[in-house]
Amino acid sequence: MEKLEILFNNVLNTSYKLRKAHPTKFDGLGFWQPIKKILEPLDLYTASKWKTISKSKTRKIMLLPEYTIDGYETKTINEQNHFAIQQVRIPIKDKPNIKKIIQIALNIGQYKGSIAHTKTHTKKHSNTYTYVNFIKLDEFILHKDIVKLSTYLTNDIMANINDYLQMKNKK
């Protein structure tokens, strides 16, 4: 397994575990910031392209309501939908660098953790889950790009992020 796959899986699994265990208290953005900072120096290195996600799948996901606004004009995020949308919006809007690839892992983990915590799935949400259901890095980028990008993940970078994830897992 390549370093990028290991990192992708570790971030996905940790964010899943933390979101599932602390559905209302887990601060995904706060969790992400140290990882993002470690990966930012690698932003110049990108995969050749994102793999194409089917238009029908993209459309179904992008049509999910991400926010609601009540009569008092208070905007509230629908986190489950936001995590699903990010999995297709990032490949549409951003370059396939390591940081954005790992951000997708974060969103997959949070999405799965929020779904796992939801005790009563509505039929609509169950259907949403079946078409969002991404789980592997190679659904987003080519294997040759996984190999190439892994060469930029030094042992120090891997250790720093994995130490951070282990520390978060213990809380």
PyMOL commands that set and color helices and strands:
alter all, ss='L'
color gray80, all
select helices_A, chain A and resi 3-21+28-42+55-62+79-93+98-117+123-132+137-139+143-150+155-170
alter helices_A, ss='H'
color red, helices_A
select strands_A, chain A and resi 67-69+75-77
alter strands_A, ss='S'
color yellow, strands_A
deselect
rebuild
show_as cartoon
